[in-house]
Amino acid sequence: MLIAFNKPFGVLSQFTGDGPANRTLAEFGFPKKVYPIGRLDADSEGLLLLSDEPEWNEKLLHPRHAHEREYWAQVEKIPSPESLKKLGKGILIQGRKTLPCRAWILEPQPKIVAASRQSAADYPSEKTAALCRDAATLKLSPRNPPIRFRKSVPDCWIGLELVEGKNRQVRRMTAAIGHPTLRLLRVRIGNFRLGELPPGQWRILAAEEC
């Protein structure tokens, strides 16, 4: 069994808590004996896969498979082409240079819309799998709590496609080029895509999707 979950902001990628500040996966009614494959920080959102089959951990996380992970980051200010090239070539963070990646400004920019009341059951697998790099295919729900806006500082959404997933890597990468991340979503792991799955909802992936 492989499950796709749209993890909301403020939820830990684990079933046990670490204090009162954050919620856990235990609140979302997952089947018994599933566990998260990898993790997303509590302050990040988006695609989290869970499974009761240990082999998925090896398939998706082992470095030799180099599965792409695609993130959308809302950052302060508008990165220049030169800044995006720096991200792409790799940046020195805490004494280690990140691997080459792909970085681009999302065009058109994602739209923030009111959260839908539809459940995951309302989204057939072919629809939830149909996320492409064109940001127009996904309307994002507002974050709760909202991000901090500064009227005097513009912001924009960029895409990053990585083949590694170090702790808080995307946030550290954007900060290193002078564009702190305001909001971060993971929209793809390998061939598995977030699609239009609503925040806080999950679904079991069909055999043909795996």
Secondary structure as UniProt FT lines:
FT   STRAND          2..7
FT   TURN            9..10
FT   HELIX           25..28
FT   TURN            32..33
FT   STRAND          35..37
FT   TURN            42..43
FT   STRAND          45..51
FT   HELIX           55..61
FT   HELIX           63..65
FT   STRAND          69..76
FT   HELIX           81..89
FT   STRAND          92..93
FT   TURN            94..95
FT   STRAND          96..97
FT   STRAND          102..105
FT   STRAND          111..112
FT   HELIX           120..122
FT   HELIX           125..128
FT   HELIX           135..137
FT   STRAND          139..140
FT   TURN            151..152
FT   STRAND          155..162
FT   TURN            167..168
FT   HELIX           169..176
FT   TURN            177..178
FT   STRAND          181..189
FT   TURN            190..191
FT   STRAND          192..193
FT   TURN            195..196
FT   TURN            199..200
FT   STRAND          202..204
FT   HELIX           207..209
//
